Amino acid sequence: MPCFIRKVIAILSLFCFFFCYADITLPTPQTRDGMSLFESLKKRSSTPGGGFPAGQVADDELSTVLWAASGLNRGKNGWTVPMANGNPPYVRIYVAGEKGTFLYEWEGHYLKEINNKDIRADIGLQNFTKRAAYSLIFVSDAHAFTDINPEQIANFSYTAVGAMSQNAYLAATALKLSARYIHSIKPDVIIQELELPEGSKPLGMLLLGK
């Protein structure tokens, strides 16, 4: 191979290493069969932190939990989580795992890579957070509050997180996954690692394991 071509390949490889992002297309979420709603409600619980499992969560399981959490569960006919002024939910879901940190894009149902760092051990105050296969981080979307009274933003945000995390709990239960919502997080670290825009606020996170 000519020296010039080798140099070009090396430069392109280096460029991709630093600047190319590895977005992940998620499998189609499970929407049929499985555990009944009432059985999921009966079995839904928070897995104890001290015994939180360190097993892997499959891509199709993560896909289903994110689909449920987003609230976009009826196609284009409406959301199953609170909205304001007809806008999409004002809380975004970020996903931290072994392979990196991602933003869940419900339009297109895929994970948009933020970085390729494993930040699970750095974003929670409890040691067991690092054992979770994934941490779903709920973040208020600063760009979604243009028509909302600033004094009401916190109420809107936490109301949405309550509905989204409950959806995620029920889906995780139906899939026989472990889940635990925690509020003991490190906001400053999360803001830095997720490269959040000004005004966005980390609110809590849901740990997923198996």
N, CA, C and O of each residue as an XYZ file, in Angstrom:
840
protein
N       0.847     -1.188      0.000
C       0.000      0.000      0.000
C       0.894      1.253      0.000
O       1.798      1.366      0.828
N       0.644      2.184     -0.919
C       1.454      3.403     -0.980
C       1.431      4.150      0.346
O       0.445      4.124      1.082
N       2.542      4.814      0.627
C       2.669      5.552      1.886
C       1.590      6.620      2.033
O       1.061      6.822      3.126
N       1.263      7.301      0.938
C       0.266      8.373      0.982
C      -1.090      7.834      1.425
O      -1.768      8.442      2.253
N      -1.481      6.687      0.866
C      -2.779      6.097      1.211
C      -2.799      5.679      2.672
O      -3.804      5.863      3.359
N      -1.684      5.112      3.154
C      -1.617      4.707      4.554
C      -1.789      5.913      5.479
O      -2.448      5.828      6.515
N      -1.184      7.037      5.085
C      -1.309      8.248      5.902
C      -2.752      8.744      5.924
O      -3.258      9.172      6.962
N      -3.409      8.681      4.756
C      -4.807      9.134      4.682
C      -5.690      8.265      5.574
O      -6.543      8.773      6.302
N      -5.475      6.947      5.510
C      -6.265      6.025      6.332
C      -6.024      6.283      7.816
O      -6.956      6.259      8.620
N      -4.776      6.526      8.167
C      -4.435      6.791      9.568
C      -5.109      8.066     10.058
O      -5.621      8.115     11.177
N      -5.108      9.103      9.212
C      -5.732     10.377      9.592
C      -7.237     10.212      9.754
O      -7.831     10.733     10.697
N      -7.852      9.476      8.816
C      -9.299      9.258      8.892
C      -9.662      8.449     10.132
O     -10.666      8.728     10.787
N      -8.857      7.460     10.450
C      -9.116      6.636     11.639
C      -9.017      7.475     12.904
O      -9.830      7.345     13.819
N      -8.007      8.337     12.940
C      -7.832      9.204     14.096
C      -8.993     10.180     14.216
O      -9.469     10.457     15.317
N      -9.445     10.698     13.080
C     -10.579     11.623     13.074
C     -11.824     10.952     13.634
O     -12.536     11.522     14.461
N     -12.076      9.725     13.168
C     -13.259      9.009     13.628
C     -13.170      8.687     15.116
O     -14.178      8.706     15.823
N     -11.967      8.392     15.583
C     -11.795      8.057     17.003
C     -12.224      9.218     17.886
O     -12.836      9.022     18.936
N     -11.894     10.428     17.449
C     -12.172     11.587     18.284
C     -13.521     12.247     17.981
O     -14.133     12.835     18.873
N     -13.986     12.155     16.737
C     -15.128     12.973     16.358
C     -16.356     12.189     15.894
O     -17.451     12.752     15.886
N     -16.228     10.942     15.516
C     -17.363     10.191     15.014
C     -18.175      9.630     16.175
O     -17.611      9.182     17.173
N     -19.482      9.653     16.045
C     -20.346      9.176     17.102
C     -21.003      7.875     16.682
O     -21.345      7.676     15.516
N     -21.171      6.991     17.660
C     -21.734      5.672     17.387
C     -23.150      5.611     17.935
O     -23.385      5.056     19.008
N     -24.095      6.185     17.192
C     -25.490      6.103     17.591
C     -25.951      4.652     17.496
O     -25.431      3.877     16.693
N     -26.929      4.295     18.322
C     -27.403      2.920     18.374
C     -28.881      2.870     18.038
O     -29.694      3.504     18.710
N     -29.233      2.124     17.006
C     -30.632      1.894     16.669
C     -31.166      0.786     17.561
O     -30.598     -0.304     17.614
N     -32.245      1.062     18.252
C     -32.793      0.089     19.194
C     -33.751     -0.879     18.505
O     -34.405     -0.514     17.528
N     -33.836     -2.118     19.013
C     -34.812     -3.068     18.469
C     -36.235     -2.573     18.698
O     -36.468     -1.702     19.536
N     -37.166     -3.118     17.966
C     -38.576     -2.775     18.155
C     -39.007     -3.178     19.559
O     -38.770     -4.316     19.964
N     -39.638     -2.272     20.316
C     -40.033     -2.622     21.687
C     -41.136     -3.669     21.706
O     -41.929     -3.774     20.770
N     -41.173     -4.431     22.771
C     -42.222     -5.434     22.943
C     -43.516     -4.743     23.322
O     -43.549     -3.985     24.292
N     -44.572     -4.985     22.586
C     -45.861     -4.351     22.872
C     -46.992     -5.360     22.997
O     -48.148     -4.977     23.180
N     -46.674     -6.637     22.900
C     -47.701     -7.677     22.996
C     -47.274     -8.757     23.976
O     -46.098     -8.903     24.309
N     -48.280     -9.514     24.428
C     -48.047    -10.659     25.305
C     -47.382    -10.194     26.608
O     -47.516     -9.037     27.008
N     -46.679    -11.098     27.247
C     -46.010    -10.733     28.483
C     -46.949    -10.674     29.674
O     -48.104    -11.094     29.602
N     -46.426    -10.143     30.773
C     -47.166    -10.052     32.035
C     -48.313     -9.063     31.929
O     -48.191     -8.043     31.251
N     -49.422     -9.351     32.588
C     -50.565     -8.441     32.564
C     -50.266     -7.186     33.377
O     -49.377     -7.182     34.228
N     -51.013     -6.130     33.108
C     -50.831     -4.874     33.829
C     -51.037     -5.070     35.322
O     -50.248     -4.576     36.127
N     -52.090     -5.786     35.697
C     -52.394     -5.922     37.119
C     -51.358     -6.779     37.837
O     -51.064     -6.547     39.009
N     -50.802     -7.773     37.136
C     -49.738     -8.564     37.733
C     -48.476     -7.715     37.897
O     -47.766     -7.825     38.897
N     -48.206     -6.860     36.895
C     -47.044     -5.965     36.993
C     -47.197     -5.001     38.165
O     -46.230     -4.735     38.879
N     -48.395     -4.480     38.366
C     -48.627     -3.575     39.488
C     -48.410     -4.289     40.823
O     -47.866     -3.718     41.768
N     -48.847     -5.548     40.880
C     -48.704     -6.309     42.116
C     -47.245     -6.616     42.422
O     -46.841     -6.599     43.584
N     -46.444     -6.900     41.383
C     -45.054     -7.311     41.573
C     -44.065     -6.149     41.515
O     -42.896     -6.319     41.858
N     -44.516     -4.976     41.087
C     -43.621     -3.829     40.935
C     -43.005     -3.463     42.281
O     -43.716     -3.316     43.275
N     -41.679     -3.315     42.312
C     -40.988     -2.957     43.550
C     -39.616     -2.393     43.211
O     -39.125     -2.535     42.091
N     -39.011     -1.753     44.202
C     -37.643     -1.249     44.049
C     -36.672     -2.301     44.565
O     -36.779     -2.736     45.712
N     -35.739     -2.705     43.739
C     -34.738     -3.682     44.145
C     -33.821     -3.058     45.192
O     -33.326     -1.952     44.976
N     -33.578     -3.727     46.318
C     -32.683     -3.169     47.347
C     -31.320     -2.820     46.774
O     -30.759     -3.578     45.982
N     -30.791     -1.676     47.174
C     -29.509     -1.236     46.647
C     -28.367     -2.182     46.979
O     -27.503     -2.446     46.143
N     -28.371     -2.695     48.220
C     -27.286     -3.560     48.630
C     -27.196     -4.847     47.836
O     -26.121     -5.433     47.713
N     -28.320     -5.289     47.297
C     -28.318     -6.521     46.521
C     -28.591     -6.299     45.055
O     -29.032     -7.211     44.355
N     -28.331     -5.080     44.581
C     -28.655     -4.799     43.187
C     -27.789     -5.660     42.270
O     -26.567     -5.684     42.415
N     -28.419     -6.369     41.321
C     -27.670     -7.311     40.479
C     -26.785     -6.610     39.461
O     -27.023     -5.460     39.091
N     -25.757     -7.329     39.018
C     -24.796     -6.776     38.063
C     -24.903     -7.443     36.697
O     -24.001     -7.313     35.870
N     -26.013     -8.167     36.455
C     -26.181     -8.851     35.176
C     -26.485     -7.897     34.037
O     -26.849     -6.741     34.255
N     -26.332     -8.398     32.820
C     -26.544     -7.591     31.628
C     -28.028     -7.521     31.257
O     -28.777     -8.480     31.443
N     -28.427     -6.374     30.734
C     -29.780     -6.171     30.213
C     -29.701     -6.202     28.693
O     -28.899     -5.480     28.101
N     -30.522     -7.026     28.061
C     -30.483     -7.172     26.607
C     -30.975     -5.904     25.910
O     -31.720     -5.113     26.490
N     -30.549     -5.722     24.666
C     -30.934     -4.528     23.901
C     -32.442     -4.418     23.747
O     -32.998     -3.324     23.838
N     -33.113     -5.557     23.513
C     -34.563     -5.495     23.333
C     -35.268     -5.150     24.646
O     -36.336     -4.536     24.631
N     -34.685     -5.537     25.775
C     -35.267     -5.182     27.075
C     -35.083     -3.690     27.353
O     -36.017     -3.022     27.796
N     -33.891     -3.169     27.095
C     -33.661     -1.729     27.257
C     -34.578     -0.947     26.341
O     -35.137      0.074     26.740
N     -34.735     -1.417     25.123
C     -35.601     -0.760     24.146
C     -37.026     -0.641     24.666
O     -37.648      0.415     24.551
N     -37.542     -1.725     25.240
C     -38.918     -1.728     25.733
C     -39.088     -0.803     26.923
O     -40.091     -0.095     27.016
N     -38.119     -0.797     27.843
C     -38.215      0.070     29.016
C     -38.164      1.544     28.599
O     -38.923      2.356     29.129
N     -37.295      1.894     27.674
C     -37.203      3.287     27.212
C     -38.469      3.708     26.487
O     -38.957      4.824     26.669
N     -38.992      2.818     25.672
C     -40.251      3.113     24.952
C     -41.370      3.375     25.948
O     -42.145      4.318     25.785
N     -41.455      2.541     26.981
C     -42.491      2.727     27.990
C     -42.281      4.026     28.760
O     -43.233      4.763     29.015
N     -41.033      4.303     29.130
C     -40.733      5.488     29.934
C     -41.023      6.775     29.188
O     -41.485      7.745     29.788
N     -40.760      6.802     27.887
C     -40.937      8.031     27.119
C     -42.383      8.498     27.106
O     -42.653      9.697     27.050
N     -43.314      7.549     27.157
C     -44.724      7.911     27.095
C     -45.276      7.973     25.690
O     -46.479      8.170     25.515
N     -44.432      7.810     24.677
C     -44.909      7.812     23.295
C     -45.328      6.381     22.948
O     -44.669      5.689     22.173
N     -46.441      5.966     23.544
C     -46.846      4.568     23.498
C     -48.055      4.309     22.609
O     -48.547      3.182     22.545
N     -48.536      5.341     21.921
C     -49.721      5.163     21.073
C     -49.474      5.736     19.674
O     -50.350      6.354     19.068
N     -48.268      5.512     19.190
C     -47.946      6.073     17.887
C     -47.967      7.590     17.947
O     -47.337      8.188     18.819
N     -48.684      8.211     17.030
C     -48.782      9.669     16.980
C     -50.102     10.170     17.578
O     -50.481     11.323     17.369
N     -50.793      9.310     18.314
C     -52.111      9.659     18.829
C     -52.090     10.237     20.232
O     -53.149     10.506     20.798
N     -50.919     10.433     20.806
C     -50.852     11.040     22.126
C     -49.854     10.355     23.024
O     -49.370      9.261     22.735
N     -49.556     11.026     24.125
C     -48.560     10.555     25.085
C     -49.248     10.006     26.322
O     -50.388     10.364     26.617
N     -48.550      9.133     27.049
C     -49.080      8.603     28.304
C     -48.333      9.185     29.501
O     -48.366      8.620     30.594
N     -47.666     10.306     29.291
C     -47.048     11.061     30.384
C     -47.494     12.513     30.239
O     -47.916     12.912     29.154
N     -47.411     13.315     31.306
C     -47.888     14.699     31.249
C     -47.179     15.532     30.182
O     -45.991     15.356     29.913
N     -47.943     16.438     29.589
C     -47.395     17.387     28.628
C     -47.881     18.782     29.005
O     -48.847     18.927     29.754
N     -47.223     19.787     28.493
C     -47.625     21.169     28.734
C     -47.845     21.862     27.393
O     -46.982     21.827     26.516
N     -48.992     22.484     27.246
C     -49.314     23.246     26.038
C     -49.191     22.401     24.770
O     -48.858     22.918     23.703
N     -49.458     21.111     24.890
C     -49.421     20.248     23.713
C     -48.040     19.903     23.218
O     -47.898     19.318     22.144
N     -47.002     20.256     23.986
C     -45.632     19.965     23.570
C     -45.226     18.560     24.008
O     -45.842     17.991     24.909
N     -44.195     17.996     23.376
C     -43.661     16.715     23.847
C     -43.165     16.855     25.283
O     -42.993     17.972     25.770
N     -42.934     15.733     25.966
C     -42.492     15.797     27.367
C     -41.286     16.693     27.561
O     -40.394     16.761     26.715
N     -41.277     17.379     28.696
C     -40.249     18.365     28.994
C     -39.155     17.766     29.862
O     -38.410     18.486     30.527
N     -39.064     16.428     29.850
C     -37.982     15.717     30.521
C     -37.374     14.746     29.514
O     -38.087     13.960     28.890
N     -36.050     14.807     29.362
C     -35.349     13.903     28.455
C     -34.727     12.764     29.246
O     -34.445     12.901     30.437
N     -34.514     11.631     28.569
C     -33.921     10.462     29.206
C     -32.540     10.218     28.613
O     -32.397     10.022     27.406
N     -31.535     10.233     29.464
C     -30.180      9.871     29.072
C     -29.881      8.473     29.619
O     -30.411      8.077     30.657
N     -29.034      7.740     28.915
C     -28.726      6.362     29.289
C     -27.218      6.223     29.489
O     -26.433      6.493     28.580
N     -26.828      5.798     30.686
C     -25.416      5.556     30.983
C     -25.194      4.055     31.114
O     -25.889      3.382     31.875
N     -24.230      3.538     30.372
C     -23.924      2.117     30.414
C     -22.450      1.867     30.211
O     -21.650      2.801     30.166
N     -22.095      0.611     30.088
C     -20.691      0.234     29.949
C     -20.061      0.820     28.687
O     -18.882      1.173     28.690
N     -20.844      0.924     27.605
C     -20.301      1.354     26.323
C     -20.336      2.859     26.115
O     -19.853      3.353     25.096
N     -20.899      3.594     27.065
C     -20.924      5.038     26.905
C     -22.191      5.659     27.437
O     -22.985      5.015     28.124
N     -22.365      6.921     27.106
C     -23.508      7.703     27.558
C     -24.277      8.201     26.341
O     -23.685      8.678     25.372
N     -25.602      8.086     26.402
C     -26.437      8.364     25.242
C     -27.674      9.173     25.634
O     -28.113      9.158     26.784
N     -28.220      9.879     24.643
C     -29.517     10.523     24.783
C     -30.538      9.678     24.042
O     -30.351      9.361     22.867
N     -31.623      9.311     24.724
C     -32.672      8.551     24.059
C     -33.527      9.499     23.222
O     -34.129     10.437     23.744
N     -33.568      9.241     21.928
C     -34.388     10.033     21.008
C     -35.650      9.237     20.692
O     -35.605      8.245     19.964
N     -36.787      9.688     21.252
C     -38.008      8.913     21.037
C     -38.490      9.014     19.594
O     -39.151      8.101     19.099
N     -38.171     10.106     18.919
C     -38.471     10.182     17.487
C     -37.374      9.431     16.744
O     -36.258      9.932     16.610
N     -37.680      8.259     16.273
C     -36.682      7.415     15.639
C     -36.276      6.249     16.522
O     -35.702      5.272     16.042
N     -36.574      6.349     17.820
C     -36.314      5.275     18.786
C     -34.874      4.783     18.676
O     -34.621      3.637     18.304
N     -33.946      5.662     19.004
C     -32.536      5.278     18.978
C     -31.772      6.020     20.072
O     -32.292      6.957     20.678
N     -30.536      5.593     20.317
C     -29.676      6.227     21.292
C     -28.638      7.074     20.572
O     -27.883      6.571     19.740
N     -28.604      8.349     20.891
C     -27.647      9.277     20.311
C     -26.449      9.378     21.249
O     -26.595      9.783     22.402
N     -25.276      9.015     20.763
C     -24.097      8.980     21.624
C     -23.664     10.380     22.062
O     -23.552     11.300     21.252
N     -23.426     10.511     23.365
C     -22.872     11.735     23.933
C     -21.366     11.575     24.086
O     -20.595     12.467     23.732
N     -20.961     10.430     24.617
C     -19.539     10.097     24.731
C     -19.416      8.584     24.882
O     -20.420      7.886     25.026
N     -18.194      8.084     24.849
C     -17.972      6.641     24.985
C     -17.385      6.282     26.348
O     -16.659      5.297     26.485
N     -17.710      7.094     27.350
C     -17.194      6.883     28.705
C     -18.230      6.146     29.569
O     -19.433      6.368     29.434
N     -17.756      5.291     30.432
C     -18.607      4.624     31.409
C     -18.635      5.485     32.668
O     -17.667      5.509     33.428
N     -19.739      6.188     32.888
C     -19.822      7.133     34.002
C     -20.676      6.606     35.153
O     -20.968      7.346     36.093
N     -21.075      5.356     35.091
C     -22.021      4.826     36.080
C     -21.529      4.961     37.521
O     -22.326      5.213     38.426
N     -20.240      4.799     37.738
C     -19.705      4.861     39.106
C     -19.553      6.290     39.607
O     -19.279      6.501     40.788
N     -19.723      7.265     38.739
C     -19.421      8.660     39.090
C     -20.656      9.526     39.329
O     -20.529     10.643     39.829
N     -21.844      9.036     38.984
C     -23.008      9.927     38.947
C     -23.975      9.743     40.099
O     -24.903     10.537     40.255
N     -23.779      8.713     40.910
C     -24.653      8.484     42.054
C     -23.881      8.541     43.356
O     -22.666      8.342     43.380
N     -24.604      8.817     44.455
C     -23.952      8.913     45.755
C     -23.763      7.553     46.408
O     -22.945      7.410     47.317
N     -24.521      6.540     45.948
C     -24.377      5.205     46.516
C     -23.459      4.356     45.643
O     -23.459      4.474     44.418
N     -22.681      3.504     46.293
C     -21.726      2.665     45.567
C     -22.398      1.657     44.640
O     -21.827      1.273     43.620
N     -23.613      1.229     44.993
C     -24.244      0.180     44.190
C     -24.693      0.672     42.808
O     -25.022     -0.143     41.946
N     -24.710      1.994     42.583
C     -25.156      2.485     41.285
C     -24.254      1.998     40.153
O     -24.710      1.867     39.017
N     -22.996      1.732     40.441
C     -22.069      1.307     39.399
C     -22.343     -0.121     38.940
O     -21.859     -0.534     37.886
N     -23.120     -0.885     39.725
C     -23.395     -2.273     39.360
C     -24.551     -2.387     38.372
O     -24.691     -3.411     37.702
N     -25.362     -1.371     38.276
C     -26.513     -1.432     37.371
C     -26.041     -1.497     35.920
O     -25.104     -0.800     35.530
N     -26.697     -2.337     35.130
C     -26.336     -2.423     33.711
C     -26.531     -1.085     33.027
O     -25.725     -0.676     32.191
N     -27.610     -0.406     33.389
C     -27.890      0.916     32.821
C     -28.458      1.829     33.889
O     -29.180      1.392     34.785
N     -28.119      3.103     33.777
C     -28.759      4.143     34.575
C     -29.527      5.046     33.619
O     -28.946      5.649     32.716
N     -30.835      5.133     33.825
C     -31.668      6.037     33.035
C     -31.743      7.358     33.791
O     -32.317      7.425     34.878
N     -31.167      8.401     33.219
C     -31.055      9.686     33.897
C     -32.118     10.636     33.359
O     -32.159     10.914     32.160
N     -32.975     11.131     34.243
C     -34.049     12.041     33.857
C     -33.565     13.484     34.008
O     -33.107     13.892     35.075
N     -33.675     14.240     32.926
C     -33.144     15.604     32.892
C     -34.212     16.551     32.344
O     -34.790     16.295     31.288
N     -34.469     17.636     33.058
C     -35.407     18.633     32.552
C     -34.841     19.269     31.291
O     -33.653     19.584     31.226
N     -35.688     19.456     30.295
C     -35.268     19.988     29.001
C     -35.441     21.501     29.004
O     -36.565     22.003     28.976
N     -34.340     22.217     29.039
C     -34.393     23.678     29.132
C     -35.117     24.301     27.947
O     -35.730     25.359     28.085
N     -35.055     23.660     26.785
C     -35.657     24.240     25.586
C     -37.171     24.040     25.523
O     -37.829     24.595     24.643
N     -37.725     23.261     26.436
C     -39.153     22.951     26.368
C     -39.998     23.857     27.257
O     -41.218     23.697     27.306
N     -39.382     24.801     27.957
C     -40.099     25.592     28.940
C     -40.325     27.043     28.513
O     -40.510     27.913     29.364
N     -40.314     27.306     27.240
C     -40.434     28.692     26.792
C     -41.787     29.299     27.139
O     -41.890     30.514     27.311
N     -42.826     28.474     27.245
C     -44.171     29.000     27.507
C     -44.662     28.676     28.914
O     -45.856     28.780     29.196
N     -43.745     28.282     29.799
C     -44.132     27.874     31.147
C     -43.601     28.875     32.155
O     -42.463     29.334     32.052
N     -44.431     29.207     33.126
C     -44.019     30.100     34.207
C     -42.807     29.500     34.911
O     -42.867     28.355     35.360
N     -41.709     30.246     35.018
C     -40.491     29.704     35.659
C     -40.741     29.135     37.044
O     -40.061     28.193     37.450
N     -41.701     29.686     37.783
C     -41.982     29.208     39.132
C     -42.631     27.827     39.119
O     -42.649     27.141     40.141
N     -43.163     27.417     37.971
C     -43.849     26.131     37.883
C     -42.987     25.039     37.249
O     -43.406     23.884     37.177
N     -41.795     25.394     36.793
C     -40.963     24.436     36.061
C     -40.669     23.191     36.889
O     -40.783     22.072     36.388
N     -40.290     23.379     38.160
C     -39.953     22.231     39.000
C     -41.140     21.288     39.149
O     -40.983     20.070     39.065
N     -42.341     21.855     39.372
C     -43.527     21.016     39.521
C     -43.807     20.228     38.250
O     -44.090     19.031     38.312
N     -43.732     20.884     37.107
C     -43.959     20.206     35.826
C     -42.942     19.078     35.643
O     -43.304     17.971     35.243
N     -41.682     19.358     35.933
C     -40.613     18.392     35.683
C     -40.763     17.148     36.537
O     -40.706     16.028     36.029
N     -40.956     17.344     37.844
C     -41.038     16.184     38.731
C     -42.330     15.395     38.515
O     -42.356     14.186     38.743
N     -43.392     16.055     38.083
C     -44.615     15.335     37.736
C     -44.356     14.408     36.554
O     -44.805     13.262     36.538
N     -43.629     14.916     35.570
C     -43.298     14.100     34.402
C     -42.399     12.930     34.782
O     -42.607     11.809     34.318
N     -41.394     13.191     35.633
C     -40.490     12.114     36.057
C     -41.260     11.023     36.796
O     -40.983      9.836     36.624
N     -42.227     11.431     37.618
C     -43.029     10.442     38.338
C     -43.749      9.504     37.379
O     -43.752      8.288     37.573
N     -44.360     10.077     36.339
C     -45.084      9.254     35.369
C     -44.136      8.404     34.533
O     -44.412      7.233     34.274
N     -43.022      8.990     34.112
C     -42.072      8.264     33.267
C     -41.412      7.118     34.025
O     -41.247      6.024     33.486
N     -41.038      7.372     35.273
C     -40.393      6.316     36.052
C     -41.385      5.203     36.385
O     -41.009      4.032     36.434
N     -42.636      5.558     36.612
C     -43.634      4.516     36.866
C     -43.838      3.644     35.630
O     -43.934      2.421     35.740
N     -43.904      4.263     34.470
C     -43.981      3.488     33.219
C     -42.797      2.534     33.111
O     -42.955      1.365     32.759
N     -41.602      3.054     33.420
C     -40.393      2.238     33.320
C     -40.416      1.098     34.328
O     -40.016     -0.021     34.008
N     -40.884      1.374     35.551
C     -40.993      0.335     36.576
C     -41.888     -0.809     36.104
O     -41.532     -1.979     36.240
N     -43.040     -0.468     35.556
C     -43.994     -1.497     35.137
C     -43.439     -2.320     33.988
O     -43.612     -3.538     33.951
N     -42.771     -1.657     33.047
C     -42.167     -2.391     31.935
C     -41.051     -3.297     32.437
O     -40.945     -4.447     32.010
N     -40.215     -2.784     33.345
C     -39.132     -3.590     33.895
C     -39.676     -4.803     34.646
O     -39.125     -5.900     34.548
N     -40.753     -4.601     35.391
C     -41.365     -5.711     36.121
C     -41.877     -6.776     35.162
O     -41.670     -7.970     35.379
N     -42.546     -6.339     34.101
C     -43.079     -7.282     33.115
C     -41.964     -8.077     32.448
O     -42.165     -9.227     32.057
N     -40.789     -7.467     32.317
C     -39.647     -8.135     31.692
C     -38.783     -8.879     32.709
O     -37.764     -9.470     32.350
N     -39.196     -8.849     33.990
C     -38.468     -9.505     35.078
C     -37.065     -8.921     35.258
O     -36.098     -9.642     35.505
N     -36.984     -7.591     35.125
C     -35.744     -6.876     35.371
C     -35.778     -6.255     36.756
O     -36.849     -6.069     37.333
N     -34.613     -5.936     37.284
C     -34.516     -5.207     38.542
C     -34.497     -3.715     38.246
O     -33.898     -3.279     37.263
N     -35.155     -2.934     39.098
C     -35.209     -1.489     38.897
C     -35.217     -0.785     40.246
O     -35.745     -1.297     41.233
N     -34.623      0.394     40.262
C     -34.627      1.204     41.485
C     -34.462      2.668     41.113
O     -33.471      3.045     40.488
N     -35.424      3.491     41.491
C     -35.309      4.936     41.261
C     -34.569      5.563     42.433
O     -34.871      5.268     43.589
N     -33.610      6.417     42.143
C     -32.875      7.110     43.198
C     -32.802      8.601     42.897
O     -32.727      9.029     41.745
N     -32.827      9.367     43.968
C     -32.702     10.823     43.840
C     -31.339     11.295     44.329
O     -30.982     12.462     44.165
N     -30.583     10.385     44.927
C     -29.257     10.733     45.465
C     -28.225     10.682     44.341
O     -27.506      9.696     44.179
N     -28.170     11.756     43.580
C     -27.306     11.814     42.407
C     -26.301     12.967     42.560
O     -26.383     13.758     43.500
N     -25.369     13.042     41.630
C     -24.378     14.117     41.609
C     -24.672     15.031     40.412
O     -24.130     14.818     39.327
N     -25.513     16.032     40.599
C     -25.945     16.882     39.474
C     -24.792     17.532     38.718
O     -24.797     17.565     37.487
N     -23.812     18.046     39.440
C     -22.708     18.742     38.773
C     -21.927     17.807     37.856
O     -21.553     18.182     36.746
N     -21.686     16.587     38.330
C     -20.972     15.604     37.509
C     -21.804     15.233     36.287
O     -21.279     15.134     35.178
N     -23.094     15.030     36.492
C     -23.978     14.658     35.384
C     -24.028     15.759     34.332
O     -23.956     15.487     33.134
N     -24.150     16.999     34.785
C     -24.192     18.132     33.850
C     -22.940     18.165     32.990
O     -23.011     18.391     31.782
N     -21.798     17.940     33.617
C     -20.532     17.974     32.883
C     -20.405     16.791     31.923
O     -20.052     16.975     30.758
N     -20.689     15.584     32.401
C     -20.501     14.390     31.583
C     -21.509     14.302     30.443
O     -21.190     13.790     29.370
N     -22.723     14.799     30.667
C     -23.750     14.733     29.637
C     -23.709     15.955     28.711
O     -24.447     16.029     27.728
N     -22.832     16.910     29.044
C     -22.704     18.129     28.251
C     -24.070     18.815     28.094
O     -24.480     19.181     26.993
N     -24.752     18.973     29.226
C     -26.111     19.503     29.195
C     -26.120     20.995     28.870
O     -25.236     21.735     29.302
N     -27.117     21.430     28.112
C     -27.238     22.868     27.828
C     -27.611     23.632     29.093
O     -28.165     23.063     30.034
N     -27.307     24.896     29.103
C     -27.601     25.729     30.261
C     -29.096     25.711     30.561
O     -29.923     25.851     29.661
N     -29.426     25.537     31.824
C     -30.826     25.513     32.233
C     -31.395     24.121     32.409
O     -32.425     23.955     33.061
N     -30.739     23.109     31.837
C     -31.199     21.730     32.017
C     -30.745     21.239     33.388
O     -29.651     21.562     33.850
N     -31.613     20.446     34.031
C     -31.335     20.031     35.405
C     -31.545     18.534     35.578
O     -32.631     18.035     35.283
N     -30.526     17.796     36.053
C     -30.716     16.384     36.371
C     -31.670     16.243     37.570
O     -31.515     16.928     38.581
N     -32.655     15.348     37.440
C     -33.683     15.239     38.474
C     -33.602     13.940     39.266
O     -33.994     13.907     40.433
N     -33.116     12.901     38.671
C     -33.044     11.599     39.329
C     -32.695     10.551     38.289
O     -32.535     10.866     37.110
N     -32.575      9.295     38.729
C     -32.287      8.255     37.739
C     -32.841      6.918     38.187
O     -33.030      6.658     39.375
N     -33.092      6.084     37.198
C     -33.631      4.753     37.434
C     -32.574      3.744     37.038
O     -32.103      3.739     35.901
N     -32.201      2.887     37.980
C     -31.212      1.851     37.716
C     -31.901      0.610     37.153
O     -32.962      0.206     37.628
N     -31.283      0.011     36.136
C     -31.800     -1.221     35.556
C     -30.751     -2.312     35.666
O     -29.573     -2.079     35.396
N     -31.173     -3.493     36.059
C     -30.261     -4.633     36.145
C     -31.012     -5.920     35.921
O     -32.212     -5.922     35.647
N     -30.284     -7.021     36.040
C     -30.906     -8.321     35.786
C     -30.171     -9.408     36.565
O     -30.541    -10.580     36.487
